[in-house]
Amino acid sequence: MPQPPNPFYETFVAPYVFDLLSAAVFGPSSLASLRDRVVDQLMLTSEMRVLELGCGSGAVTRRLVATGAQTVAVDRSGAMLRRARRRAPGADFRLADATAFESAQPFQRVLCMFFLHELDSGERTEVLRRVGRLLTRDGFALVVDVADGGGPARSAWRRFVDSFEPPTVREVMAGALLREAVEAGLQVGDCQRPLDGRVQVIPLRVAP
Ligand SMILES: C[S@@+](CC[C@H](N)C(=O)[O-])C[C@H]1O[C@@H](n2cnc3c(N)ncnc32)[C@H](O)[C@@H]1O
């Protein structure tokens, strides 16, 4: 079932609550290092165009802008975008639904960070199909999202995530993104599981 926009994201406190909650979940320094690492992995240069889908409050957007790359950042929440605009004034922000986003100019890089788990399977596959159409042939995308964790704390982590995320998060934690990416015509590269396996980083290219 397509997921209706979460009304929480339209409240003016949403970006501040999101920032506090995400720092509390992963630990502020671990989250900051993850964001730095993801942006490093994109290997951006000032000649490139990068697209961030579901940019939220702009914590990653400002890092993308700092690389010098031309940054387009998309979110369907006006409240989240207001904070993001203040944080990353150099980005080109678009209030839009990622399942319908189009651009006349392609991108060398696309980033989807912690947002696909809010969509149902059909919407996720549609976004991934669009990612394939928006990427240049030599470009790549990174999808970063929650994973089911590892070790003895695994079931506690699952219960914890279940308590505040929509039910679609379970499919993403169980590995649905890999299958959906292939369905969308993308080639999956070597995945990583940082932060004790609680996060998945999936590199994607347009299949030859
Ligand atoms: C959990 S936040 C993540 C923000 C950011 N990527 C980060 O890692 O800090 C998810 C964001 O995705 C946005 N979002 C959810 N569904 C969307 C859609 N279909 N199109 C565009 N944005 C969407 C929400 O409005 C929210 O700002």
The ligand as an SDF file (V2000), in Angstrom:
LIG
                    3D

 27 29  0  0  0  0  0  0  0  0999 V2000
   14.2330    9.9500    8.1730 C   0  0  0  0  0  0  0  0  0  0  0  0
   14.2840   11.4280    7.2070 S   0  0  0  0  0  0  0  0  0  0  0  0
   15.9440   11.2850    6.5560 C   0  0  0  0  0  0  0  0  0  0  0  0
   16.5580   12.5850    6.1720 C   0  0  0  0  0  0  0  0  0  0  0  0
   17.9580   12.5790    5.6080 C   0  0  0  0  0  0  0  0  0  0  0  0
   18.0890   11.7870    4.4140 N   0  0  0  0  0  0  0  0  0  0  0  0
   18.9900   12.1640    6.6310 C   0  0  0  0  0  0  0  0  0  0  0  0
   19.5790   11.0800    6.4900 O   0  0  0  0  0  0  0  0  0  0  0  0
   19.2160   12.9190    7.5810 O   0  0  0  0  0  0  0  0  0  0  0  0
   13.2800   10.9550    5.8260 C   0  0  0  0  0  0  0  0  0  0  0  0
   12.8840   12.1110    4.9390 C   0  0  0  0  0  0  0  0  0  0  0  0
   12.3260   11.5480    3.7530 O   0  0  0  0  0  0  0  0  0  0  0  0
   11.2540   12.3790    3.3400 C   0  0  0  0  0  0  0  0  0  0  0  0
   10.3780   11.5950    2.4650 N   0  0  0  0  0  0  0  0  0  0  0  0
    9.6440   10.4980    2.7820 C   0  0  0  0  0  0  0  0  0  0  0  0
    8.9920   10.0650    1.6970 N   0  0  0  0  0  0  0  0  0  0  0  0
    9.3110   10.8880    0.6630 C   0  0  0  0  0  0  0  0  0  0  0  0
    8.9500   10.9480   -0.7130 C   0  0  0  0  0  0  0  0  0  0  0  0
    8.1220   10.0500   -1.2460 N   0  0  0  0  0  0  0  0  0  0  0  0
    9.4830   11.9310   -1.4710 N   0  0  0  0  0  0  0  0  0  0  0  0
   10.3210   12.8510   -0.9470 C   0  0  0  0  0  0  0  0  0  0  0  0
   10.6920   12.8450    0.3590 N   0  0  0  0  0  0  0  0  0  0  0  0
   10.1970   11.8770    1.1520 C   0  0  0  0  0  0  0  0  0  0  0  0
   10.5780   12.8250    4.6310 C   0  0  0  0  0  0  0  0  0  0  0  0
    9.8190   14.0030    4.4280 O   0  0  0  0  0  0  0  0  0  0  0  0
   11.8090   13.0240    5.5340 C   0  0  0  0  0  0  0  0  0  0  0  0
   12.2660   14.3470    5.4920 O   0  0  0  0  0  0  0  0  0  0  0  0
  1  2  1  0
  2  3  1  0
  2 10  1  0
  3  4  1  0
  4  5  1  0
  5  6  1  0
  5  7  1  0
  7  8  2  0
  7  9  1  0
 10 11  1  0
 11 12  1  0
 11 26  1  0
 12 13  1  0
 13 14  1  0
 13 24  1  0
 14 15  1  0
 14 23  1  0
 15 16  2  0
 16 17  1  0
 17 18  1  0
 17 23  2  0
 18 19  1  0
 18 20  2  0
 20 21  1  0
 21 22  2  0
 22 23  1  0
 24 25  1  0
 24 26  1  0
 26 27  1  0
M  CHG  2   2   1   9  -1
M  END
$$$$
